[in-house]
């Protein structure tokens, strides 16, 4: 089974750290349940949020339309 660190997503973009919990809740409810929680990354089957330990986090999703929606709503 491949590592969650090796998974490549179609879309990756930055959002502010303050929006991380809200985006995580949205993704858990609308894309799929959270399947892992690591010190630097959380995610599910079709999404991930990578903590860069700065003012921004990186959101990774498979759907470009979802990426656009999250970027417009939460940045």
N, C-alpha and C positions, 0 to 999 in steps of 0.2 A: 504494500500500500504506500503510495507516495506521501511525502511529508507535506504539511500545510504550507510550509515555507517555499516549496517548489511549485505550487499551483500558480498558473498564470491566468490573469483575468483580462478581458477585452478592454475594460475601461478602468483607469486609475486617475484620481483627482484629489486635490487638497480641499479640506474644509477647516474652519477654525476649531480649536480644541473645545471651546465652550459648547459647540453644537454636537459633540461626539455622542453623548448619551441619548439625545433626541433622535439622531440619525440611527443609532443602534436599535432603539425601540421600534422605529419605523421599519427597518430592514427585517427585524425578527418577526414583526407582525405581517408584513406584506410580501417578503421574498422567501423566507424560510427560517426555521428555528436556529438558534445559536448551537453549534455543535462542539466548539472548543473555546477556551479562554486561556491565553498565554500571557506572560508579562509584557510582551511587545505587540501582541496581535489577538484580536477576537474575530470570530466569523462563523459562517455556516457553509452550506454546500455551494451557494452561488454568490456569496458576498464575504468581504473581510474588511476590517478596519485596522490599519497598522499605526501604532503609536510611534511617532518620531521623537517623542520627548522634547517637543518644542511647542510653539504656538499653534501649529497645524497638525492634523492627522491625515493619513492617506486612506481614502475609501476606494475599495475595489469591487466592481460589480461586472456582471456579464452583459447586461442590457444597456445599450447606449441611451435609450430614452429615459430609463431610470436614472442614469448618471446626470443627464440634463436636468431632470426634475429636482434631484437632490441638490445639485449645484445652485440652481435658481432659488430654491426655497430656503436653504440653510447656510448660504454664504453671505 
